[in-house]
Amino acid sequence: MQIVQQILFIAVSAFAILLFAKNIGIIRRNIFLGKEEDLSDNPSKRWKNMLLLAFGQKKMFRNPLVAVLHFIVYAGFVIINLEVLEIVLDGILGTHRLFLPYIGGLYSFLINSFELLALGVLVACVVFLIRRNVIKIKRFISKDLDGWPKSDANYILITEIVLMTLFLTMNSADRALQLQGAAHYHETGNFVISGILAPMMDGLSSSTLIGIERGAWWLHIIGIFAFLNYLPYSKHLHILLAFPNAYYARLENIGKMDNMGNVQNEVKYMMQPELAPPAGGDAAPMKFGAKDVFDLSWKSLLDSYSCTECGRCSAACPATQTGKLLSPRKIMMDTRDRLEEVGKNIRSNGEFKDDGKNLFSHITVEELRACTTCNACVQECPVSISPLDIILELRRSLIMEDSNAPQEWNVMFSNIENNFAPWKFSPDDRDKWVEEMK
């Protein structure tokens, strides 16, 4: 019987890990459909960013209470899952509490820490469910989240609650079996939470307790594998991608916009025609801005997969808060949706076949024009996402590829071209206000 359980466990584990690796491979390929961008400079600063923003969750602590709750959930996810290593080895080797004989008293300390974290995760997830579904905090009831995104967040919180409950149930039944002197259930000493719950199981027989302990053990590890393979389909992929996204964050000041080399060259060639490349040839026509995901940087595509959908960007956006159509969170969600469409297209056809769609099939001109480029969304994002980079590239395409700009903008462009200033005054008249002051 034991060997059958081991074989079954190895089969389940191998299937879960291979499926996860396959899905992560698809996401990686989708991200690298974007344009190349070198973000390998200043590694020491990048490591510091990752430690502060991803591990330390620095930006979250602007709201200390929520930050502490979120940190408990995050720490619980990372630290409690160290216990999964023992579960996996026990499942493969057919042992029970493999590490106990080797680390002695430290084992009880670790399990006690895990149990306290598990209780903290339970409480935090309940609070988060109440914030989303009872209190209905404004940024969680936005129409951006209608349908699947809202359900996705609830599913994850409920899954965390179930996993932590199974962990505590497993330990409680294990401790009750120890107290009954059951074979193979080695004495560990009392655990802080399960030590309280175990006496409540005194009236149960050893066979019933073994059934509870083994059932909770199997459900716990299968739940973790299921959670792992749910991540690639969920906003909670940020649990993994927050780390590379923080590391590869752009290090320039967030108010700095990238100059367009193609435009600079055109101006230079007008001033110095002798520098212009010869006409004709096989050079591809220049493209300005982005129409589809292929035209965005791979970092912007990584941003779209790293988005937590927390809504802090939209809560800080002056356009969103004054009733404009723009929501930076929706920009990231729409980019990810389009990227997923493109990825499925490539998987189905072996290469990308024109589907008659692009990013403008998801993001409207009105949304893009509402952006004030204030960088509030970039400043607020806890995992270094920049919706503004995508907005700017799409706006550049609208104006420079499609000549699609409001009439007021066209007047300004014309004035800059003719008068070297946004106003309709001749350069010769620019200093007249000084004379009037006299």
Rosetta blueprint (number, residue, H / E / L):
1 M L
2 Q H
3 I H
4 V H
5 Q H
6 Q H
7 I H
8 L H
9 F H
10 I H
11 A H
12 V H
13 S H
14 A H
15 F H
16 A H
17 I H
18 L H
19 L H
20 F H
21 A H
22 K H
23 N H
24 I H
25 G H
26 I H
27 I H
28 R H
29 R H
30 N H
31 I H
32 F L
33 L L
34 G L
35 K E
36 E L
37 E L
38 D L
39 L L
40 S L
41 D L
42 N L
43 P H
44 S H
45 K H
46 R H
47 W H
48 K H
49 N H
50 M H
51 L H
52 L H
53 L H
54 A H
55 F H
56 G L
57 Q L
58 K H
59 K H
60 M H
61 F H
62 R H
63 N L
64 P H
65 L H
66 V H
67 A H
68 V H
69 L H
70 H H
71 F H
72 I H
73 V H
74 Y H
75 A H
76 G H
77 F H
78 V H
79 I H
80 I H
81 N L
82 L H
83 E H
84 V H
85 L H
86 E H
87 I H
88 V H
89 L H
90 D H
91 G H
92 I H
93 L H
94 G L
95 T L
96 H L
97 R L
98 L L
99 F L
100 L H
101 P H
102 Y H
103 I H
104 G L
105 G H
106 L H
107 Y H
108 S H
109 F H
110 L H
111 I H
112 N H
113 S H
114 F H
115 E H
116 L H
117 L H
118 A H
119 L H
120 G H
121 V H
122 L H
123 V H
124 A H
125 C H
126 V H
127 V H
128 F H
129 L H
130 I H
131 R H
132 R H
133 N H
134 V H
135 I H
136 K L
137 I L
138 K H
139 R H
140 F H
141 I L
142 S L
143 K H
144 D H
145 L H
146 D L
147 G L
148 W H
149 P H
150 K H
151 S H
152 D H
153 A H
154 N H
155 Y H
156 I H
157 L H
158 I H
159 T H
160 E H
161 I H
162 V H
163 L H
164 M H
165 T H
166 L H
167 F H
168 L H
169 T H
170 M H
171 N H
172 S H
173 A H
174 D H
175 R H
176 A H
177 L H
178 Q H
179 L H
180 Q L
181 G L
182 A L
183 A L
184 H L
185 Y L
186 H L
187 E L
188 T L
189 G L
190 N L
191 F L
192 V L
193 I L
194 S H
195 G H
196 I H
197 L H
198 A H
199 P H
200 M H
201 M H
202 D L
203 G L
204 L L
205 S L
206 S H
207 S H
208 T H
209 L H
210 I H
211 G H
212 I H
213 E H
214 R H
215 G H
216 A H
217 W H
218 W H
219 L H
220 H H
221 I H
222 I H
223 G H
224 I H
225 F H
226 A H
227 F H
228 L H
229 N H
230 Y H
231 L H
232 P H
233 Y H
234 S L
235 K H
236 H H
237 L H
238 H H
239 I H
240 L H
241 L H
242 A H
243 F H
244 P H
245 N H
246 A H
247 Y H
248 Y L
249 A L
250 R L
251 L L
252 E L
253 N L
254 I L
255 G L
256 K L
257 M L
258 D L
259 N L
260 M L
261 G H
262 N H
263 V H
264 Q H
265 N H
266 E H
267 V H
268 K H
269 Y H
270 M H
271 M H
272 Q L
273 P H
274 E H
275 L H
276 A L
277 P L
278 P L
279 A L
280 G L
281 G L
282 D L
283 A L
284 A L
285 P L
286 M L
287 K L
288 F L
289 G L
290 A L
291 K L
292 D L
293 V H
294 F H
295 D H
296 L L
297 S E
298 W H
299 K H
300 S H
301 L H
302 L H
303 D H
304 S H
305 Y H
306 S H
307 C L
308 T L
309 E L
310 C L
311 G L
312 R H
313 C H
314 S H
315 A H
316 A H
317 C L
318 P H
319 A H
320 T H
321 Q H
322 T L
323 G L
324 K L
325 L L
326 L L
327 S L
328 P H
329 R H
330 K H
331 I H
332 M H
333 M H
334 D H
335 T H
336 R H
337 D H
338 R H
339 L H
340 E H
341 E H
342 V H
343 G H
344 K H
345 N H
346 I H
347 R H
348 S H
349 N H
350 G L
351 E L
352 F L
353 K L
354 D L
355 D L
356 G L
357 K L
358 N L
359 L H
360 F H
361 S H
362 H L
363 I L
364 T L
365 V H
366 E H
367 E H
368 L H
369 R H
370 A L
371 C L
372 T L
373 T L
374 C L
375 N L
376 A H
377 C H
378 V H
379 Q H
380 E H
381 C L
382 P L
383 V L
384 S L
385 I L
386 S L
387 P H
388 L H
389 D H
390 I H
391 I H
392 L H
393 E H
394 L H
395 R H
396 R H
397 S H
398 L H
399 I H
400 M H
401 E H
402 D L
403 S L
404 N L
405 A L
406 P L
407 Q H
408 E H
409 W H
410 N H
411 V H
412 M H
413 F H
414 S H
415 N H
416 I H
417 E H
418 N H
419 N H
420 F L
421 A L
422 P L
423 W L
424 K L
425 F L
426 S L
427 P H
428 D H
429 D H
430 R L
431 D L
432 K H
433 W H
434 V H
435 E H
436 E H
437 M H
438 K L
